[in-house]
Amino acid sequence: YKDSLVQAVEKAVFNKVTVPRGGEFKLTLSDGTVVHLNSETVLSYPVRFAGDTREVELHGEAYFEVAADPDRLFVVEGGGVVVKVHGTVFNMKAREKQDHVDVSLLSGLVVVENHGVSRSLNPGETAVCKKSVPSIEKKTTDVSISCLWAKESLRFEKKTIYELTGYLSEWYGMDIRLDPSLPTDQAYTFTITHESLEEVLCLIAKITPIEYVFDEDNTVRITRN
């Protein structure tokens, strides 16, 4: 009786982690699940998971590495969308200012529910869920781009400048616009850790004749030199 009472109390007690603008935070939940929280994100979770499910609530963006447990579903609710998994890796973006919630699956299998509509995701797929209507649109995308923010480093192997753009844009949070006349025969191999975007572009400029301009609207324009 004493143990069951303790479990009931622990399940009722929730922690709340709030990550401010410009910050990131990583934590491990009581079941071993690892969660990376992006800037301006709030995660509510119990001190200890008890019962048949492991439930958390998300406002913002998080990258989940869910600990496998075939007997207990891991459930994330955010923006009216519910994601159910046993053990998998996925990214979920449920920001208040957006009119949709995105769930991108890297490995495993998840079921996404939105106002009564339910669809399963396979690795490499992203579910786009409109908050105002009961619909789920599935897209096959490069899901690795969606979770770049949670990585400590970014490695490129023989990528053209056009292939680099999507990754660099997500990594640095900037819109990168390329001149279509830029050469495509140059391949780049390097690793980014704490370098600024300007440092990376300076490196590329030593190999390829380019010029780049940082505009005030969070945009970078790259042209042929």
URVEN-V307779 format. One record per run of one state. SS is the DSSP state (2 for helix, 1 for strand, 0 for the rest). FROM is the first residue (numbers start at 1). LEN is the number of residues. If there is no record, write none. Layout:
ss from len
SS FROM LEN
SS FROM LEN
This chain:
ss from len
0 1 1
2 2 11
0 13 1
1 14 6
0 20 5
1 25 4
0 29 5
1 34 4
0 38 3
1 41 6
0 47 6
1 53 13
0 66 7
1 73 6
0 79 2
1 81 5
0 86 3
1 89 6
0 95 5
1 100 8
0 108 2
1 110 5
0 115 2
1 117 5
0 122 3
1 125 6
0 131 5
1 136 5
0 141 2
2 143 4
0 147 1
2 148 3
0 151 3
1 154 6
0 160 1
2 161 12
0 173 2
1 175 4
0 179 9
1 188 5
0 193 4
2 197 11
0 208 2
1 210 5
0 215 4
1 219 6
0 225 1
